[in-house]
Amino acid sequence: MWLPVSTTVAAALWVLMDTAFDVGGASSSAEDAALEVTFSERTRADWEKVWHQESHSRCRDKLIRHLYWACEKDIYRISRRNDDYGGGNGAVGKRANALPFLARWTISKEQAQSFLRTRRTGKRRSGGSITAECCTRVGCTWEEYAEYCPSNKRINRYRK
């Protein structure tokens, strides 16, 4: 059934709908900017508190930005730098101090095994992609986002 509608009414409706979508997008981008500030101001202790509890649902370009934060702030990321090494202690080059120096670099068998990856089955628990897992109503925790980091060198705290 055809309803006669004037072009003025149709144009007014179009402008109204267009404005409504623009306002929603503006509030969304303002919310995203506020989250960026929140994420950048968090300390390591703050990240450790929210890592397993806070969840966010992200899709498309927002998902990519969120993944960046997860990879950048991963509390289980293995760093290649050794910040504990005090370079000027004089122990290097002295044969009498060789064993205590080496003992500092050794770790237990359990700790060594925690660095090894488990064999992946090729399919993650909810369909195989970060979009399938995190672009949902529930979303993902920071830990779940970090599982998708490209250089996934992480300490496995759950293995015994």
C-alpha positions as CSV (number, residue, x, y, z in Angstrom):
1,M,0.0,0.0,0.0
2,W,1.4,3.4,-1.0
3,L,1.1,6.2,1.5
4,P,1.5,9.7,0.1
5,V,4.1,11.6,2.0
6,S,5.3,15.0,1.1
7,T,9.0,15.5,0.4
8,T,9.2,18.1,3.1
9,V,8.1,15.5,5.7
10,A,10.4,12.9,4.3
11,A,13.3,15.4,4.3
12,A,12.5,16.4,7.9
13,L,12.5,12.8,9.0
14,W,15.8,12.1,7.2
15,V,17.5,15.1,8.9
16,L,16.1,14.0,12.3
17,M,17.4,10.5,11.9
18,D,20.8,11.7,10.6
19,T,21.2,14.0,13.6
20,A,20.2,11.2,16.0
21,F,23.0,9.0,14.6
22,D,25.5,11.8,14.7
23,V,24.8,12.5,18.4
24,G,25.1,8.8,19.2
25,G,28.5,8.7,17.4
26,A,29.7,11.8,19.2
27,S,28.8,10.5,22.6
28,S,30.5,7.2,21.7
29,S,33.7,8.9,20.6
30,A,33.6,11.0,23.7
31,E,33.3,7.9,25.8
32,D,36.2,6.3,23.9
33,A,38.4,9.3,24.5
34,A,37.5,9.2,28.2
35,L,38.5,5.5,28.3
36,E,41.8,6.2,26.5
37,V,42.6,8.7,29.3
38,T,41.6,6.2,32.0
39,F,43.7,3.5,30.4
40,S,46.8,5.7,30.0
41,E,46.6,7.0,33.6
42,R,46.4,3.5,35.2
43,T,49.4,2.3,37.2
44,R,50.6,-1.3,37.1
45,A,48.8,-2.0,40.4
46,D,45.6,-0.6,38.9
47,W,46.0,-3.0,35.9
48,E,46.6,-5.9,38.2
49,K,43.3,-5.2,40.0
50,V,41.1,-5.0,36.9
51,W,42.9,-7.5,34.7
52,H,40.6,-10.5,35.4
53,Q,37.4,-8.6,36.4
54,E,36.9,-5.7,34.0
55,S,35.3,-6.7,30.6
56,H,34.6,-4.7,27.5
57,S,32.7,-5.5,24.4
58,R,34.5,-4.1,21.3
59,C,34.1,-4.5,17.6
60,R,36.0,-3.5,14.5
61,D,38.4,-0.5,14.9
62,K,37.6,-0.2,18.6
63,L,38.5,-3.8,19.1
64,I,41.9,-3.2,17.5
65,R,42.6,-0.2,19.8
66,H,41.5,-2.2,22.8
67,L,43.8,-5.1,21.8
68,Y,46.7,-2.6,21.6
69,W,46.0,-1.6,25.3
70,A,45.8,-5.3,26.3
71,C,49.1,-6.1,24.6
72,E,50.8,-3.0,25.9
73,K,49.7,-3.4,29.5
74,D,49.7,-7.2,29.8
75,I,50.6,-8.0,33.4
76,Y,51.8,-11.5,32.4
77,R,54.0,-10.4,29.5
78,I,57.6,-11.7,29.6
79,S,60.1,-8.9,29.2
80,R,63.4,-9.6,27.6
81,R,65.1,-7.0,29.7
82,N,66.5,-8.0,33.1
83,D,65.8,-5.0,35.3
84,D,67.3,-6.8,38.4
85,Y,70.8,-6.9,37.0
86,G,73.2,-4.4,38.6
87,G,75.8,-4.0,36.0
88,G,78.5,-2.4,38.2
89,N,78.9,-5.0,41.0
90,G,82.3,-6.3,39.8
91,A,81.3,-10.0,39.8
92,V,81.9,-10.4,36.1
93,G,85.4,-11.8,35.2
94,K,86.3,-13.1,38.7
95,R,86.5,-16.8,38.8
96,A,85.9,-17.1,42.6
97,N,82.4,-15.4,42.2
98,A,81.3,-17.5,39.1
99,L,79.0,-19.8,40.9
100,P,77.0,-17.2,42.9
101,F,76.7,-15.2,39.6
102,L,75.4,-18.2,37.7
103,A,73.0,-19.2,40.6
104,R,71.2,-15.9,40.1
105,W,70.4,-17.0,36.5
106,T,69.1,-20.4,37.2
107,I,65.4,-21.2,37.9
108,S,63.5,-24.2,39.2
109,K,62.1,-26.8,36.8
110,E,58.5,-25.8,37.6
111,Q,59.2,-22.1,36.8
112,A,61.0,-23.1,33.6
113,Q,58.1,-25.2,32.4
114,S,55.7,-22.3,33.1
115,F,57.4,-20.4,30.2
116,L,56.6,-23.2,27.7
117,R,53.4,-22.9,25.7
118,T,50.8,-25.6,25.8
119,R,49.9,-27.3,22.5
120,R,47.1,-25.4,20.8
121,T,44.3,-27.4,19.2
122,G,43.8,-24.8,16.5
123,K,40.4,-23.8,17.8
124,R,39.8,-21.4,20.7
125,R,36.9,-21.9,23.1
126,S,34.3,-19.8,21.4
127,G,34.8,-20.1,17.6
128,G,38.3,-19.2,16.8
129,S,38.4,-15.5,16.5
130,I,38.7,-12.5,18.7
131,T,35.6,-11.0,17.1
132,A,33.6,-14.1,17.8
133,E,34.7,-14.0,21.4
134,C,34.8,-10.3,22.3
135,C,32.4,-8.6,19.9
136,T,29.5,-9.8,22.0
137,R,27.2,-8.4,24.6
138,V,29.3,-9.8,27.4
139,G,32.7,-8.9,25.9
140,C,36.1,-10.0,27.1
141,T,38.3,-9.4,30.1
142,W,41.8,-7.9,29.6
143,E,43.2,-11.4,30.1
144,E,41.1,-12.7,27.2
145,Y,42.1,-9.8,24.9
146,A,45.8,-10.5,25.8
147,E,45.5,-14.1,24.6
148,Y,45.3,-12.7,21.1
149,C,48.4,-10.5,21.2
150,P,50.7,-11.1,18.2
151,S,53.8,-11.6,20.3
152,N,52.2,-13.7,22.9
153,K,55.2,-14.3,25.2
154,R,53.4,-14.6,28.5
155,I,54.0,-16.2,31.9
156,N,51.5,-19.1,32.4
157,R,50.4,-18.7,36.0
158,Y,47.9,-21.6,35.8
159,R,50.3,-24.5,34.9
160,K,51.7,-26.5,37.8
